[in-house]
Amino acid sequence: MISLSPEQEMLVSSLEDLAEREFTDKAFEWDGPPWENVELLAEQGFLGINIAEEYGGGGMTEFDAVLTIEAVGRVCPDTAEFLYNQQMVAPRAIEMFGTEAAKERYLPPVMDGGDAIAIAISEPEAGSDVGSMRTRVEEDDDGTLVLNGEKIWVSHVEQSSAAVVWAKFPEGLGSVIVELDAEGVEIEQHYANMADQHQTHFRMNDVVVPDENVLTRGKDGFKNQLQALNWERLGSATVANAWARCALDKALEYVETREQFDQPIGDFQGVEWMLADMTKEVEASRALTHRAAVRAHNRGEAPDRLDSSLAKLYASQMVEDVVSTSLQLHGANGYQQGHPLEYLYRLARGRRLAAGTDEIQKNQIAAAVKRNGLPDLA
């Protein structure tokens, strides 16, 4: 595991204390984003910790952002997911590629805990195959950019003022910021996924895109998009690690208090082996994720596709296994609707789909290894 600096140890300790004290009572009870927790994190300076200070963030590193998500997610999975989305997905893309005007407009409200920015990539006929994307930005004779298309499986639309939308320009793939109340944006449907999280299908009909809201386009547009996607993959791995640690914590607590045959079930060797396997998997996944974040920071760029895909693939499969094992240890109690493990089980399954499926990650890993071999240990 990567050694933490004294400042990072203090950051993790402070966040874990805050989460235990303030988030425990309502954890697993939220219907939508946990705004009370988000506002408190913003007040304490823990929201957007990796976003530049001039836009309301903490000016720290992506590894610090990883640590904040892990610390909070051990207590409240929904708060961890919000941090992941608003620190390592759409707002991060705006900071990486946006104009100064876009950064000043869209980032501070998110950092203040009063807004969110969605990410819109998938379409009814284009998921992993972004080359099949039909959403397009065309340029009128007077230079005005006009957007047409539709997006599906978009999270947090109901709470967001804007979305980062992937689209095709005449010269190739790019991305723009679209305000969700703009003329021509039409909500087709809100629906719930297996974890009862709301997602949205929306259309864009002749939506005018200001020049300052263009994030990427041109010959480097696709390369830039993939850089941003690597941060999303790393964030997905991080939130999976957080949920797995939450499940492991709950398993440890339960097996110490649940007695059968006149002893705590945690004293049975079979249960001890289950706990050992869970711990091994969680720590291996965290090591892959931490290494990817630190290596990216040392290079001064986004994580490469091998590091991010390795971390994302391993964490996505790991969290499903660890949560399932924790539920097994809880027996019929964990299988009841409303139990934290029942919710975590439904929540964890989505990690193998969101931010790129297992199969896409395997393709990315194989392509990177065939091209460059295994990376150096450093």
Secondary structure, 3 states (H helix, E strand, C coil): CCCCCHHHHHHHHHHHHHHHHHCCCCCCCCCCCCHHHHHHHHHCCCCCCCCCHHHCCCCCCHHHHHHHHHHHHCCCHHHHHHHHHHHHCHHHHHHHHCCHHHHHHHHHHHHCCCCCEEEECCECCECCCHHHCCCEEEECCCCCEEEEEEEEEEECHHHCCEEEEEEEECCEEEEEEEECCCCCEEEEEEEECCCCCEEEEEEEEEEEECHHHEEECCCCHHHHHHHHHHHHHHHHHHHHHHHHHHHHHHHHHHHHHCEECCEEHHHCHHHHHHHHHHHHHHHHHHHHHHHHHHHHHHHCCCCCHHHHHHHHHHHHHHHHHHHHHHHHHHHHHCCCCCCHHHHHHHHHHHHHCCCCCHHHHHHHHHHHHHHHCCCCCC
